[in-house]
Amino acid sequence: MSRFTPLARSVLHSPAWFVPFDDYARRVRTAGVTVELDRWTGGEWAPQDVAAVRTPSAALVYPGLGRRGGPWRGGPERHRARFSAPGYRPLYPADDEPFSSGLVGVEFLVHPYDDAHPPAAQTEPRLVRLLPSASFPYPPGLRTAHGVVLDAASGAPVANALVEARGRTSRDLVPWHERTLTDATGAFRLALRWEGEKDDEDAAEETFRLRATERPGRTGSLTVRLPGDAGRRHVIEIRDQ
């Protein structure tokens, strides 16, 4: 039997459970992570003066959000959570969703409830990946590719574009995946910790294929060869595919 009473369960209920995840270090991260909450009023997003609570399991939750003290009417309200952390940029689409640079938060519904009508459903934890930004403090000596993502037609910088590289290690064929997000000026800096493609086992040159995505149907690509391209500023142009 649960040690919580129905009233305690309604107070402790959170309509959203967020787990910030450091995509570079491959581990859950809460240190330095802040989250801001907005509510949709029907015409705009209004900031809410509600602080997230950090649980012992490193989740960020909003216990009691949606709870009413008396009779209430109306349906659920749209909310969104916006994350930030020094040296990181949040990747808002879930793992099974297509990427779009236009997303600026994780949206969720807050269903109203009271003590007589407790929350009807449990909330599943939502992983929020934090990707290294252009200012991420990579360790000294780590290989990176840096540059800018631009719109091919206008030449304007593409902010919050996803830049990634994929490959497999040569010996055991283990897949690897590095990714980052551009800043407001379209700048990026992508780690290349793993080995790239080689013409043969003893070749000194490694080839990496970078891909930038603004949204479905809007992508660009670039080939980087190391060590020849080390230190070069790369330009990836986004165009309709």
Buried (B, 14 or more C-beta within 10 A) or exposed (E): EEEEEEEEEBBEBBBBBBBBBBBBEEEEBBEEBEBBBBBEEEEEBEEBEEEBEBBEEBBBBBBBBBBEEEEEEEEEBBBBBBBEBEBBBBBBBEEEEEBBBEBEBBBBEBBBBBEEEBBEEEBEEBBBBBBBBBEBEBEEEEBBBBBBBBBEEEEEBBBBBBBBBBBEEBEEEEEBEBBBBBBEEBBBBBBBEBBBBEEEEEEEEBBBBBBBBBBEEBBBEBEBBBEEBEEEEBEBBBEEE
